[in-house]
Amino acid sequence: MAEDTGEMLETLLDTLFIGEERLSVAELRRRAVAEDMPSQVQLSIDTLPEGEYAQDEVLDALHTHTVITPPSS
């Protein structure tokens, strides 16, 4: 199941990064809202420290956050 979530997250990030090499957290948030991404993805983006990220850096940071902070039941 976690692997499916990772693949889904990667697909969603592909959508956010179309035509861009790096994006700021603010731009990631804006694009996630515009694409009507799931609220969990939007909340995860909100946990990122301000700055610019490449897609793989966002993926790594979000995976790390998920491992450190498992979803509440």
Gaussian input, Z-matrix of N, CA and C with variables (Angstrom, degrees):
# hf/3-21g

backbone

0 1
 N
 C     1     B1
 C     2     B2     1     A1
 N     3     B3     2     A2     1     D1
 C     4     B4     3     A3     2     D2
 C     5     B5     4     A4     3     D3
 N     6     B6     5     A5     4     D4
 C     7     B7     6     A6     5     D5
 C     8     B8     7     A7     6     D6
 N     9     B9     8     A8     7     D7
 C    10    B10     9     A9     8     D8
 C    11    B11    10    A10     9     D9
 N    12    B12    11    A11    10    D10
 C    13    B13    12    A12    11    D11
 C    14    B14    13    A13    12    D12
 N    15    B15    14    A14    13    D13
 C    16    B16    15    A15    14    D14
 C    17    B17    16    A16    15    D15
 N    18    B18    17    A17    16    D16
 C    19    B19    18    A18    17    D17
 C    20    B20    19    A19    18    D18
 N    21    B21    20    A20    19    D19
 C    22    B22    21    A21    20    D20
 C    23    B23    22    A22    21    D21
 N    24    B24    23    A23    22    D22
 C    25    B25    24    A24    23    D23
 C    26    B26    25    A25    24    D24
 N    27    B27    26    A26    25    D25
 C    28    B28    27    A27    26    D26
 C    29    B29    28    A28    27    D27
 N    30    B30    29    A29    28    D28
 C    31    B31    30    A30    29    D29
 C    32    B32    31    A31    30    D30
 N    33    B33    32    A32    31    D31
 C    34    B34    33    A33    32    D32
 C    35    B35    34    A34    33    D33
 N    36    B36    35    A35    34    D34
 C    37    B37    36    A36    35    D35
 C    38    B38    37    A37    36    D36
 N    39    B39    38    A38    37    D37
 C    40    B40    39    A39    38    D38
 C    41    B41    40    A40    39    D39
 N    42    B42    41    A41    40    D40
 C    43    B43    42    A42    41    D41
 C    44    B44    43    A43    42    D42
 N    45    B45    44    A44    43    D43
 C    46    B46    45    A45    44    D44
 C    47    B47    46    A46    45    D45
 N    48    B48    47    A47    46    D46
 C    49    B49    48    A48    47    D47
 C    50    B50    49    A49    48    D48
 N    51    B51    50    A50    49    D49
 C    52    B52    51    A51    50    D50
 C    53    B53    52    A52    51    D51
 N    54    B54    53    A53    52    D52
 C    55    B55    54    A54    53    D53
 C    56    B56    55    A55    54    D54
 N    57    B57    56    A56    55    D55
 C    58    B58    57    A57    56    D56
 C    59    B59    58    A58    57    D57
 N    60    B60    59    A59    58    D58
 C    61    B61    60    A60    59    D59
 C    62    B62    61    A61    60    D60
 N    63    B63    62    A62    61    D61
 C    64    B64    63    A63    62    D62
 C    65    B65    64    A64    63    D63
 N    66    B66    65    A65    64    D64
 C    67    B67    66    A66    65    D65
 C    68    B68    67    A67    66    D66
 N    69    B69    68    A68    67    D67
 C    70    B70    69    A69    68    D68
 C    71    B71    70    A70    69    D69
 N    72    B72    71    A71    70    D70
 C    73    B73    72    A72    71    D71
 C    74    B74    73    A73    72    D72
 N    75    B75    74    A74    73    D73
 C    76    B76    75    A75    74    D74
 C    77    B77    76    A76    75    D75
 N    78    B78    77    A77    76    D76
 C    79    B79    78    A78    77    D77
 C    80    B80    79    A79    78    D78
 N    81    B81    80    A80    79    D79
 C    82    B82    81    A81    80    D80
 C    83    B83    82    A82    81    D81
 N    84    B84    83    A83    82    D82
 C    85    B85    84    A84    83    D83
 C    86    B86    85    A85    84    D84
 N    87    B87    86    A86    85    D85
 C    88    B88    87    A87    86    D86
 C    89    B89    88    A88    87    D87
 N    90    B90    89    A89    88    D88
 C    91    B91    90    A90    89    D89
 C    92    B92    91    A91    90    D90
 N    93    B93    92    A92    91    D91
 C    94    B94    93    A93    92    D92
 C    95    B95    94    A94    93    D93
 N    96    B96    95    A95    94    D94
 C    97    B97    96    A96    95    D95
 C    98    B98    97    A97    96    D96
 N    99    B99    98    A98    97    D97
 C   100   B100    99    A99    98    D98
 C   101   B101   100   A100    99    D99
 N   102   B102   101   A101   100   D100
 C   103   B103   102   A102   101   D101
 C   104   B104   103   A103   102   D102
 N   105   B105   104   A104   103   D103
 C   106   B106   105   A105   104   D104
 C   107   B107   106   A106   105   D105
 N   108   B108   107   A107   106   D106
 C   109   B109   108   A108   107   D107
 C   110   B110   109   A109   108   D108
 N   111   B111   110   A110   109   D109
 C   112   B112   111   A111   110   D110
 C   113   B113   112   A112   111   D111
 N   114   B114   113   A113   112   D112
 C   115   B115   114   A114   113   D113
 C   116   B116   115   A115   114   D114
 N   117   B117   116   A116   115   D115
 C   118   B118   117   A117   116   D116
 C   119   B119   118   A118   117   D117
 N   120   B120   119   A119   118   D118
 C   121   B121   120   A120   119   D119
 C   122   B122   121   A121   120   D120
 N   123   B123   122   A122   121   D121
 C   124   B124   123   A123   122   D122
 C   125   B125   124   A124   123   D123
 N   126   B126   125   A125   124   D124
 C   127   B127   126   A126   125   D125
 C   128   B128   127   A127   126   D126
 N   129   B129   128   A128   127   D127
 C   130   B130   129   A129   128   D128
 C   131   B131   130   A130   129   D129
 N   132   B132   131   A131   130   D130
 C   133   B133   132   A132   131   D131
 C   134   B134   133   A133   132   D132
 N   135   B135   134   A134   133   D133
 C   136   B136   135   A135   134   D134
 C   137   B137   136   A136   135   D135
 N   138   B138   137   A137   136   D136
 C   139   B139   138   A138   137   D137
 C   140   B140   139   A139   138   D138
 N   141   B141   140   A140   139   D139
 C   142   B142   141   A141   140   D140
 C   143   B143   142   A142   141   D141
 N   144   B144   143   A143   142   D142
 C   145   B145   144   A144   143   D143
 C   146   B146   145   A145   144   D144
 N   147   B147   146   A146   145   D145
 C   148   B148   147   A147   146   D146
 C   149   B149   148   A148   147   D147
 N   150   B150   149   A149   148   D148
 C   151   B151   150   A150   149   D149
 C   152   B152   151   A151   150   D150
 N   153   B153   152   A152   151   D151
 C   154   B154   153   A153   152   D152
 C   155   B155   154   A154   153   D153
 N   156   B156   155   A155   154   D154
 C   157   B157   156   A156   155   D155
 C   158   B158   157   A157   156   D156
 N   159   B159   158   A158   157   D157
 C   160   B160   159   A159   158   D158
 C   161   B161   160   A160   159   D159
 N   162   B162   161   A161   160   D160
 C   163   B163   162   A162   161   D161
 C   164   B164   163   A163   162   D162
 N   165   B165   164   A164   163   D163
 C   166   B166   165   A165   164   D164
 C   167   B167   166   A166   165   D165
 N   168   B168   167   A167   166   D166
 C   169   B169   168   A168   167   D167
 C   170   B170   169   A169   168   D168
 N   171   B171   170   A170   169   D169
 C   172   B172   171   A171   170   D170
 C   173   B173   172   A172   171   D171
 N   174   B174   173   A173   172   D172
 C   175   B175   174   A174   173   D173
 C   176   B176   175   A175   174   D174
 N   177   B177   176   A176   175   D175
 C   178   B178   177   A177   176   D176
 C   179   B179   178   A178   177   D177
 N   180   B180   179   A179   178   D178
 C   181   B181   180   A180   179   D179
 C   182   B182   181   A181   180   D180
 N   183   B183   182   A182   181   D181
 C   184   B184   183   A183   182   D182
 C   185   B185   184   A184   183   D183
 N   186   B186   185   A185   184   D184
 C   187   B187   186   A186   185   D185
 C   188   B188   187   A187   186   D186
 N   189   B189   188   A188   187   D187
 C   190   B190   189   A189   188   D188
 C   191   B191   190   A190   189   D189
 N   192   B192   191   A191   190   D190
 C   193   B193   192   A192   191   D191
 C   194   B194   193   A193   192   D192
 N   195   B195   194   A194   193   D193
 C   196   B196   195   A195   194   D194
 C   197   B197   196   A196   195   D195
 N   198   B198   197   A197   196   D196
 C   199   B199   198   A198   197   D197
 C   200   B200   199   A199   198   D198
 N   201   B201   200   A200   199   D199
 C   202   B202   201   A201   200   D200
 C   203   B203   202   A202   201   D201
 N   204   B204   203   A203   202   D202
 C   205   B205   204   A204   203   D203
 C   206   B206   205   A205   204   D204
 N   207   B207   206   A206   205   D205
 C   208   B208   207   A207   206   D206
 C   209   B209   208   A208   207   D207
 N   210   B210   209   A209   208   D208
 C   211   B211   210   A210   209   D209
 C   212   B212   211   A211   210   D210
 N   213   B213   212   A212   211   D211
 C   214   B214   213   A213   212   D212
 C   215   B215   214   A214   213   D213
 N   216   B216   215   A215   214   D214
 C   217   B217   216   A216   215   D215
 C   218   B218   217   A217   216   D216

   B1=1.4525
   B2=1.5287
   B3=1.3354
   B4=1.4634
   B5=1.5256
   B6=1.3407
   B7=1.4588
   B8=1.5252
   B9=1.3374
   B10=1.4635
   B11=1.5233
   B12=1.3305
   B13=1.4570
   B14=1.5206
   B15=1.3144
   B16=1.4536
   B17=1.5140
   B18=1.3326
   B19=1.4639
   B20=1.5179
   B21=1.3385
   B22=1.4558
   B23=1.5240
   B24=1.3268
   B25=1.4601
   B26=1.5294
   B27=1.3191
   B28=1.4578
   B29=1.5330
   B30=1.3217
   B31=1.4674
   B32=1.5221
   B33=1.3243
   B34=1.4663
   B35=1.5304
   B36=1.3235
   B37=1.4631
   B38=1.5303
   B39=1.3331
   B40=1.4685
   B41=1.5245
   B42=1.3197
   B43=1.4615
   B44=1.5261
   B45=1.3236
   B46=1.4642
   B47=1.5263
   B48=1.3270
   B49=1.4598
   B50=1.5320
   B51=1.3265
   B52=1.4669
   B53=1.5241
   B54=1.3265
   B55=1.4527
   B56=1.5191
   B57=1.3122
   B58=1.4700
   B59=1.5241
   B60=1.3287
   B61=1.4622
   B62=1.5234
   B63=1.3424
   B64=1.4660
   B65=1.5233
   B66=1.3302
   B67=1.4613
   B68=1.5208
   B69=1.3203
   B70=1.4629
   B71=1.5265
   B72=1.3184
   B73=1.4619
   B74=1.5351
   B75=1.3261
   B76=1.4715
   B77=1.5304
   B78=1.3252
   B79=1.4677
   B80=1.5237
   B81=1.3318
   B82=1.4730
   B83=1.5231
   B84=1.3343
   B85=1.4707
   B86=1.5269
   B87=1.3369
   B88=1.4613
   B89=1.5292
   B90=1.3188
   B91=1.4630
   B92=1.5279
   B93=1.3259
   B94=1.4708
   B95=1.5245
   B96=1.3274
   B97=1.4690
   B98=1.5255
   B99=1.3323
   B100=1.4628
   B101=1.5322
   B102=1.3330
   B103=1.4662
   B104=1.5259
   B105=1.3313
   B106=1.4659
   B107=1.5380
   B108=1.3417
   B109=1.4601
   B110=1.5379
   B111=1.3323
   B112=1.4699
   B113=1.5364
   B114=1.3131
   B115=1.4667
   B116=1.5221
   B117=1.3294
   B118=1.4660
   B119=1.5239
   B120=1.3246
   B121=1.4736
   B122=1.5221
   B123=1.3312
   B124=1.4615
   B125=1.5262
   B126=1.3182
   B127=1.4660
   B128=1.5213
   B129=1.3222
   B130=1.4611
   B131=1.5198
   B132=1.3199
   B133=1.4667
   B134=1.5260
   B135=1.3185
   B136=1.4699
   B137=1.5252
   B138=1.3366
   B139=1.4698
   B140=1.5249
   B141=1.3213
   B142=1.4657
   B143=1.5223
   B144=1.3287
   B145=1.4632
   B146=1.5286
   B147=1.3244
   B148=1.4627
   B149=1.5221
   B150=1.3097
   B151=1.4578
   B152=1.5082
   B153=1.3190
   B154=1.4580
   B155=1.5182
   B156=1.3169
   B157=1.4603
   B158=1.5178
   B159=1.3269
   B160=1.4602
   B161=1.5343
   B162=1.3184
   B163=1.4608
   B164=1.5265
   B165=1.3322
   B166=1.4647
   B167=1.5306
   B168=1.3361
   B169=1.4637
   B170=1.5300
   B171=1.3315
   B172=1.4709
   B173=1.5196
   B174=1.3080
   B175=1.4594
   B176=1.5266
   B177=1.3329
   B178=1.4654
   B179=1.5278
   B180=1.3361
   B181=1.4660
   B182=1.5246
   B183=1.3186
   B184=1.4659
   B185=1.5201
   B186=1.3236
   B187=1.4745
   B188=1.5170
   B189=1.3216
   B190=1.4600
   B191=1.5180
   B192=1.3249
   B193=1.4661
   B194=1.5261
   B195=1.3391
   B196=1.4638
   B197=1.5199
   B198=1.3469
   B199=1.4633
   B200=1.5342
   B201=1.3207
   B202=1.4587
   B203=1.5215
   B204=1.3241
   B205=1.4602
   B206=1.5140
   B207=1.3308
   B208=1.4582
   B209=1.5201
   B210=1.3310
   B211=1.4668
   B212=1.5194
   B213=1.3138
   B214=1.4605
   B215=1.5203
   B216=1.3165
   B217=1.4673
   B218=1.4989
   A1=111.27
   A2=117.71
   A3=120.93
   A4=110.39
   A5=116.59
   A6=119.89
   A7=110.01
   A8=117.44
   A9=121.56
   A10=110.57
   A11=116.96
   A12=121.66
   A13=110.05
   A14=117.45
   A15=121.47
   A16=112.04
   A17=116.44
   A18=120.30
   A19=110.55
   A20=117.27
   A21=121.20
   A22=109.85
   A23=116.74
   A24=121.24
   A25=110.21
   A26=116.46
   A27=120.49
   A28=110.67
   A29=117.18
   A30=121.31
   A31=110.85
   A32=117.14
   A33=120.71
   A34=110.50
   A35=116.82
   A36=120.00
   A37=111.35
   A38=117.12
   A39=119.86
   A40=109.51
   A41=116.29
   A42=121.70
   A43=110.82
   A44=117.09
   A45=120.84
   A46=112.13
   A47=117.15
   A48=121.13
   A49=113.91
   A50=118.74
   A51=120.77
   A52=109.26
   A53=115.32
   A54=121.56
   A55=115.42
   A56=117.85
   A57=121.49
   A58=110.24
   A59=115.28
   A60=119.89
   A61=110.91
   A62=116.48
   A63=122.31
   A64=108.49
   A65=115.81
   A66=121.43
   A67=109.70
   A68=115.52
   A69=120.09
   A70=108.63
   A71=115.78
   A72=120.36
   A73=109.38
   A74=117.22
   A75=120.77
   A76=110.74
   A77=116.59
   A78=120.04
   A79=110.69
   A80=117.37
   A81=120.41
   A82=110.42
   A83=116.38
   A84=120.57
   A85=110.50
   A86=115.67
   A87=120.63
   A88=110.67
   A89=116.40
   A90=120.36
   A91=111.90
   A92=117.08
   A93=120.47
   A94=110.56
   A95=116.78
   A96=120.77
   A97=109.71
   A98=117.08
   A99=121.65
   A100=111.88
   A101=116.26
   A102=121.55
   A103=112.22
   A104=116.73
   A105=122.42
   A106=111.34
   A107=114.08
   A108=120.75
   A109=109.78
   A110=117.14
   A111=120.01
   A112=110.94
   A113=115.94
   A114=120.28
   A115=112.02
   A116=118.36
   A117=120.79
   A118=111.19
   A119=116.97
   A120=120.99
   A121=109.11
   A122=116.37
   A123=120.08
   A124=111.25
   A125=117.17
   A126=120.44
   A127=110.99
   A128=117.37
   A129=120.81
   A130=110.92
   A131=116.94
   A132=120.69
   A133=109.75
   A134=116.70
   A135=120.91
   A136=112.79
   A137=117.70
   A138=120.64
   A139=112.57
   A140=117.46
   A141=120.47
   A142=110.77
   A143=117.09
   A144=119.54
   A145=109.31
   A146=116.42
   A147=120.51
   A148=109.79
   A149=115.47
   A150=121.49
   A151=110.01
   A152=115.82
   A153=121.27
   A154=108.83
   A155=114.81
   A156=121.10
   A157=111.08
   A158=115.12
   A159=121.60
   A160=105.89
   A161=116.81
   A162=120.37
   A163=112.01
   A164=117.94
   A165=119.71
   A166=111.38
   A167=116.86
   A168=120.21
   A169=111.07
   A170=116.33
   A171=120.01
   A172=109.40
   A173=116.83
   A174=121.04
   A175=110.85
   A176=116.51
   A177=120.60
   A178=111.18
   A179=116.47
   A180=120.49
   A181=110.94
   A182=117.14
   A183=120.07
   A184=111.40
   A185=117.49
   A186=120.16
   A187=110.03
   A188=117.62
   A189=121.73
   A190=110.16
   A191=117.05
   A192=120.81
   A193=110.71
   A194=116.89
   A195=121.05
   A196=110.51
   A197=116.82
   A198=120.29
   A199=110.02
   A200=116.69
   A201=120.77
   A202=111.03
   A203=116.46
   A204=121.53
   A205=110.12
   A206=117.57
   A207=119.02
   A208=110.89
   A209=116.70
   A210=118.78
   A211=111.80
   A212=116.03
   A213=120.03
   A214=109.47
   A215=116.28
   A216=120.35
   A217=111.35
   D1=-44.30
   D2=-179.94
   D3=-61.48
   D4=-34.32
   D5=178.67
   D6=-65.62
   D7=-41.15
   D8=177.12
   D9=-61.19
   D10=-40.98
   D11=178.53
   D12=-63.08
   D13=-42.32
   D14=178.45
   D15=-62.93
   D16=-41.66
   D17=178.06
   D18=-66.02
   D19=-40.41
   D20=178.97
   D21=-63.59
   D22=-43.36
   D23=179.61
   D24=-62.52
   D25=-42.27
   D26=179.02
   D27=-62.15
   D28=-41.39
   D29=177.84
   D30=-64.07
   D31=-42.23
   D32=178.56
   D33=-64.06
   D34=-41.67
   D35=178.46
   D36=-66.01
   D37=-33.83
   D38=175.11
   D39=-55.59
   D40=-41.79
   D41=179.83
   D42=-64.01
   D43=-43.02
   D44=-177.88
   D45=-68.30
   D46=-32.76
   D47=-173.46
   D48=-95.98
   D49=9.06
   D50=-179.39
   D51=-53.88
   D52=122.02
   D53=176.76
   D54=75.81
   D55=6.02
   D56=-177.75
   D57=-127.56
   D58=141.05
   D59=175.83
   D60=-89.39
   D61=-39.82
   D62=-179.54
   D63=-136.44
   D64=146.40
   D65=177.18
   D66=-135.40
   D67=146.03
   D68=173.96
   D69=-75.90
   D70=161.49
   D71=177.65
   D72=-60.55
   D73=-40.49
   D74=179.60
   D75=-60.94
   D76=-41.72
   D77=179.68
   D78=-70.45
   D79=-37.07
   D80=174.87
   D81=-59.56
   D82=-45.02
   D83=178.73
   D84=-60.39
   D85=-47.85
   D86=-177.65
   D87=-59.68
   D88=-45.73
   D89=-179.14
   D90=-67.97
   D91=-37.77
   D92=178.88
   D93=-63.01
   D94=-40.96
   D95=178.11
   D96=-67.55
   D97=-44.84
   D98=-179.20
   D99=-61.56
   D100=-34.27
   D101=179.59
   D102=-86.06
   D103=0.50
   D104=-179.09
   D105=54.29
   D106=46.87
   D107=178.87
   D108=-66.54
   D109=156.40
   D110=177.16
   D111=-55.73
   D112=146.53
   D113=-177.24
   D114=-58.56
   D115=-33.00
   D116=179.25
   D117=-62.96
   D118=-37.83
   D119=177.62
   D120=-66.41
   D121=-45.02
   D122=179.69
   D123=-62.36
   D124=-41.83
   D125=177.89
   D126=-65.22
   D127=-37.28
   D128=178.46
   D129=-64.61
   D130=-41.07
   D131=177.53
   D132=-61.18
   D133=-37.38
   D134=179.41
   D135=-63.19
   D136=-20.34
   D137=-179.96
   D138=-81.88
   D139=-11.58
   D140=-177.94
   D141=-73.18
   D142=138.42
   D143=173.26
   D144=-64.55
   D145=147.70
   D146=179.75
   D147=-56.95
   D148=148.03
   D149=179.43
   D150=146.15
   D151=-174.02
   D152=177.02
   D153=-107.78
   D154=143.55
   D155=-175.99
   D156=-133.50
   D157=145.62
   D158=166.25
   D159=-84.44
   D160=161.75
   D161=-176.51
   D162=-57.74
   D163=-42.93
   D164=-178.47
   D165=-66.63
   D166=-31.57
   D167=177.71
   D168=-68.01
   D169=-39.53
   D170=177.20
   D171=-64.58
   D172=-45.35
   D173=-179.22
   D174=-59.57
   D175=-46.42
   D176=178.39
   D177=-61.35
   D178=-44.73
   D179=-178.17
   D180=-64.60
   D181=-41.05
   D182=-179.55
   D183=-70.26
   D184=-36.95
   D185=176.10
   D186=-64.78
   D187=-42.16
   D188=178.89
   D189=-61.44
   D190=-44.44
   D191=179.64
   D192=-63.08
   D193=-40.52
   D194=-179.83
   D195=-63.98
   D196=-39.26
   D197=179.79
   D198=-69.13
   D199=-41.33
   D200=-177.79
   D201=-73.48
   D202=-40.07
   D203=-177.06
   D204=-119.75
   D205=85.56
   D206=-179.94
   D207=-64.45
   D208=150.96
   D209=-179.72
   D210=-60.65
   D211=143.03
   D212=178.86
   D213=-80.07
   D214=146.59
   D215=-177.71
   D216=-96.87

